[in-house]
Amino acid sequence: MQLVNLTSGTVLAEKLMVARDFKNRLTGLIGRTGLNQGEALILLPCKSIHTFFMTFPIDVIFLSRESVVLRVMENLKPFRFSPVVPRSFAVVELPEGSLSATGTRAGHILQVNL
């Protein structure tokens, strides 16, 4: 599976993990030592995240149900809360630097290719 930014024509990730239930959304990336380039975790449904007990910063995308990027956060450090994004349906967690490398920003449209 690939996560593609249709607006910029760039690939954000080629290895996607999905967290759909409460336990997996709550733990997310806790216990991992990092995310490799090309990896992403998609949490759904999700309107906000935390990075408590994580050991590395991440880039974050908040997506609407229509896959429109509502908000991005670069370099979210461990032991932080994100703001609540009321219209968010899903959150994508990516390796630090992914957003700047792909030019992804609010208003862009993403797509998952199987």
VODREN-547280 format. One record per residue: residue number from 1; x, y, z of N, C-alpha, C in turn; residue in one letter. Coordinates in Angstrom, 1 decimal. Layout:
N
  num     n_X     n_Y     n_Z    ca_X    ca_Y    ca_Z     c_X     c_Y     c_Z  residuo
  NUM       X       Y       Z       X       Y       Z       X       Y       Z        a
...
//
This chain:
114
  num     n_X     n_Y     n_Z    ca_X    ca_Y    ca_Z     c_X     c_Y     c_Z  residuo
    1     0.8    -1.2     0.0     0.0     0.0     0.0     0.9     1.2     0.0        m
    2     0.4     2.3    -0.7     1.1     3.5    -0.7     0.2     4.7    -0.3        q
    3     0.8     5.6     0.4     0.0     6.9     0.7     0.6     7.9    -0.2        l
    4    -0.2     8.5    -1.1     0.2     9.4    -2.1    -0.5    10.8    -1.9        v
    5     0.3    11.8    -2.0    -0.2    13.2    -2.1    -0.6    13.5    -3.5        n
    6    -1.9    13.5    -3.8    -2.3    13.7    -5.2    -2.0    15.1    -5.6        l
    7    -2.1    16.1    -4.7    -1.8    17.5    -5.1    -0.4    17.7    -5.5        t
    8     0.6    17.1    -4.8     2.0    17.4    -5.2     2.6    16.3    -6.0        s
    9     1.8    15.1    -6.1     2.3    14.0    -6.9     3.5    13.2    -6.2        g
   10     3.5    13.3    -4.9     4.6    12.7    -4.2     4.1    11.5    -3.3        t
   11     5.0    10.5    -3.1     4.6     9.4    -2.2     5.1     9.7    -0.8        v
   12     4.1     9.7     0.1     4.5     9.9     1.5     5.0     8.7     2.2        l
   13     4.4     7.5     1.9     4.8     6.3     2.5     4.4     5.1     1.6        a
   14     5.2     4.0     1.8     5.0     2.8     1.0     4.7     1.6     1.9        e
   15     4.9     1.8     3.2     4.5     0.8     4.2     3.6     1.4     5.2        k
   16     2.3     1.0     5.1     1.3     1.6     6.0     0.8     0.6     7.1        l
   17     0.7     1.1     8.3     0.2     0.4     9.4    -1.1     1.1     9.8        m
   18    -2.2     0.4    10.1    -3.4     1.0    10.4    -3.9     0.6    11.8        v
   19    -4.2     1.6    12.7    -4.8     1.4    14.0    -6.2     1.8    14.0        a
   20    -7.1     0.8    14.2    -8.5     1.1    14.1    -9.2     0.9    15.5        r
   21    -8.7     0.1    16.4    -9.3    -0.1    17.6    -8.7     0.8    18.7        d
   22    -9.4     0.9    19.9    -9.0     1.8    20.9    -7.6     1.5    21.4        f
   23    -7.3     0.2    21.7    -6.0    -0.1    22.2    -4.8     0.2    21.2        k
   24    -5.0    -0.1    20.0    -3.9     0.2    19.0    -3.8     1.7    18.8        n
   25    -4.9     2.4    18.8    -4.8     3.9    18.6    -4.2     4.5    19.9        r
   26    -4.4     4.0    21.0    -3.9     4.5    22.3    -2.4     4.3    22.3        l
   27    -1.9     3.1    22.0    -0.5     2.8    22.1     0.3     3.3    20.8        t
   28    -0.3     3.3    19.7     0.3     3.8    18.5     1.7     3.4    18.3        g
   29     2.7     4.3    18.3     4.1     4.0    18.1     4.9     3.8    19.4        l
   30     4.2     3.8    20.5     4.9     3.6    21.8     5.6     2.2    21.8        i
   31     6.9     2.2    22.2     7.7     1.0    22.2     8.6     0.9    21.0        g
   32     8.3     1.6    20.0     9.2     1.6    18.8    10.3     2.5    19.0        r
   33    11.4     2.3    18.3    12.6     3.1    18.4    12.6     4.2    17.3        t
   34    11.6     4.1    16.4    11.5     5.1    15.3    10.7     4.6    14.2        g
   35    10.5     5.5    13.2     9.8     5.2    12.0    10.8     5.3    10.9        l
   36    10.9     4.3    10.0    11.8     4.4     8.9    11.2     5.2     7.8        n
   37    12.0     5.8     7.0    11.5     6.6     5.8    10.6     5.6     5.0        q
   38     9.5     6.1     4.6     8.6     5.3     3.8     7.5     4.5     4.7        g
   39     7.6     4.6     6.0     6.6     4.0     6.9     5.7     5.1     7.4        e
   40     4.4     4.7     7.7     3.4     5.6     8.3     2.4     4.8     9.1        a
   41     1.9     5.4    10.1     0.8     4.8    10.9    -0.4     5.7    10.7        l
   42    -1.5     5.0    10.3    -2.8     5.7    10.2    -3.7     5.4    11.3        i
   43    -4.2     6.3    12.0    -5.1     6.1    13.2    -6.5     6.6    12.7        l
   44    -7.5     5.7    12.8    -8.8     6.1    12.5    -9.9     5.4    13.3        l
   45   -10.9     6.1    13.7   -11.1     7.5    13.6   -10.2     8.2    14.7        p
   46    -9.8     9.5    14.4    -8.9    10.2    15.3    -9.0    11.7    15.1        c
   47    -9.1    12.4    16.2    -9.1    13.9    16.1    -7.9    14.5    16.8        k
   48    -7.2    13.8    17.6    -6.0    14.3    18.3    -5.1    13.1    18.7        s
   49    -3.8    13.5    18.9    -2.9    12.4    19.3    -2.1    12.9    20.5        i
   50    -1.3    12.0    21.1    -0.3    12.3    22.1     1.0    11.6    21.7        h
   51     2.1    12.1    22.2     3.4    11.4    22.0     4.0    11.0    23.3        t
   52     3.2    10.8    24.3     3.7    10.3    25.6     4.4     9.0    25.5        f
   53     5.5     8.8    26.1     6.3     7.6    26.2     7.0     7.2    24.8        f
   54     6.9     8.1    23.9     7.6     7.9    22.6     9.0     8.4    22.8        m
   55    10.0     8.0    22.0    11.4     8.4    22.1    11.9     9.2    20.9        t
   56    11.0     9.5    20.0    11.4    10.2    18.8    10.3    11.1    18.3        f
   57    10.7    12.2    17.6     9.7    13.1    17.0     9.0    12.6    15.8        p
   58     7.8    13.1    15.4     7.1    12.6    14.2     6.5    13.8    13.5        i
   59     6.2    13.6    12.3     5.4    14.6    11.5     4.0    14.0    11.5        d
   60     3.0    14.9    11.5     1.6    14.5    11.7     0.7    15.2    10.7        v
   61    -0.2    14.4    10.1    -1.2    14.9     9.2    -2.6    14.6     9.7        i
   62    -3.5    15.6     9.8    -4.9    15.4    10.2    -5.7    15.4     8.9        f
   63    -6.5    14.4     8.6    -7.2    14.2     7.4    -8.7    14.3     7.6        l
   64    -9.5    14.9     6.7   -10.9    14.8     6.7   -11.4    13.5     6.2        s
   65   -12.7    13.2     6.3   -13.2    12.0     5.8   -13.0    11.9     4.2        r
   66   -12.9    13.0     3.6   -12.7    13.1     2.1   -11.2    13.1     1.8        e
   67   -10.3    12.8     2.7    -8.9    12.7     2.5    -8.2    14.1     2.2        s
   68    -8.9    15.2     2.6    -8.2    16.5     2.5    -7.4    16.7     3.8        v
   69    -6.2    17.2     3.6    -5.3    17.6     4.7    -5.9    18.8     5.4        v
   70    -6.3    18.6     6.7    -6.8    19.8     7.4    -5.8    20.5     8.2        l
   71    -4.8    19.8     8.7    -3.7    20.4     9.4    -2.5    19.5     9.4        r
   72    -1.3    20.1     9.4    -0.1    19.4     9.5     0.7    19.9    10.7        v
   73     1.5    19.0    11.3     2.4    19.4    12.4     3.7    18.7    12.1        m
   74     4.8    19.5    12.0     6.1    19.0    11.8     6.9    18.9    13.1        e
   75     7.6    17.8    13.2     8.6    17.6    14.4     7.8    17.7    15.7        n
   76     6.7    16.9    15.8     6.1    16.9    17.1     6.9    16.0    18.1        l
   77     7.4    16.6    19.1     8.4    15.9    20.0     7.7    15.0    21.0        k
   78     8.4    14.1    21.6     7.8    13.2    22.6     7.2    14.0    23.8        p
   79     6.3    13.3    24.4     5.6    13.9    25.6     4.8    15.2    25.3        f
   80     4.1    15.2    24.2     3.3    16.3    23.8     1.9    15.8    23.4        r
   81     0.9    16.8    23.5    -0.4    16.6    22.9    -0.5    17.4    21.6        f
   82    -1.2    16.9    20.7    -1.6    17.7    19.5    -2.9    18.4    19.9        s
   83    -3.2    19.5    19.2    -4.5    20.1    19.4    -5.6    19.1    18.9        p
   84    -6.8    19.3    19.3    -8.0    18.6    18.8    -8.4    19.3    17.5        v
   85    -8.5    18.5    16.4    -8.9    19.0    15.1   -10.3    18.4    14.9        v
   86   -11.4    19.2    15.1   -12.7    18.7    15.2   -13.2    18.0    13.9        p
   87   -12.8    18.4    12.7   -13.3    17.8    11.5   -12.4    16.6    11.1        r
   88   -11.4    16.3    11.8   -10.5    15.2    11.5   -11.2    13.9    11.6        s
   89   -10.9    13.0    10.6   -11.4    11.7    10.6   -10.3    10.7    10.9        f
   90    -9.1    11.1    10.4    -7.9    10.2    10.5    -6.7    11.0    10.8        a
   91    -5.7    10.4    11.4    -4.4    11.0    11.6    -3.3    10.1    11.0        v
   92    -2.4    10.7    10.3    -1.2    10.0     9.8     0.0    10.4    10.5        v
   93     0.8     9.4    11.1     2.0     9.7    11.7     3.2     9.2    10.8        e
   94     4.1    10.1    10.6     5.2     9.9     9.6     6.5    10.2    10.3        l
   95     7.6     9.7     9.7     8.9    10.1    10.2     9.2    11.6    10.1        p
   96     9.9    12.1    11.1    10.2    13.5    11.1    10.9    13.9     9.7        e
   97    10.5    15.0     9.2    11.0    15.5     7.9    10.2    15.1     6.7        g
   98     9.2    14.2     6.9     8.4    13.8     5.7     7.6    14.9     5.1        s
   99     7.1    15.7     5.9     6.2    16.8     5.4     7.0    17.8     4.5        l
  100     8.1    18.2     5.0     8.9    19.2     4.3     9.5    18.5     3.0        s
  101     9.9    17.2     3.1    10.4    16.5     1.9     9.4    16.4     0.8        a
  102     8.1    16.2     1.2     7.1    16.0     0.2     6.3    17.3    -0.1        t
  103     6.5    18.3     0.6     5.7    19.6     0.4     4.3    19.5     0.8        g
  104     3.9    18.5     1.7     2.5    18.3     2.1     2.1    19.4     3.0        t
  105     0.9    20.0     2.8     0.4    21.0     3.6    -1.2    21.0     3.6        r
  106    -1.8    21.8     4.4    -3.2    21.9     4.5    -3.8    22.2     3.1        a
  107    -4.9    21.5     2.8    -5.6    21.7     1.5    -5.2    20.7     0.5        g
  108    -4.1    20.0     0.7    -3.7    18.9    -0.2    -4.7    17.7    -0.1        h
  109    -4.7    16.9    -1.1    -5.6    15.7    -1.1    -4.7    14.5    -1.1        i
  110    -4.9    13.5    -0.2    -4.1    12.3    -0.1    -5.0    11.1    -0.6        l
  111    -4.3    10.0    -1.0    -5.0     8.8    -1.4    -4.1     7.6    -1.0        q
  112    -4.8     6.5    -0.6    -4.2     5.3    -0.3    -4.3     4.4    -1.5        v
  113    -3.2     4.0    -2.1    -3.2     3.1    -3.3    -2.9     1.7    -2.8        n
  114    -3.8     0.7    -3.1    -3.6    -0.7    -2.7    -2.6    -1.4    -3.6        l
//
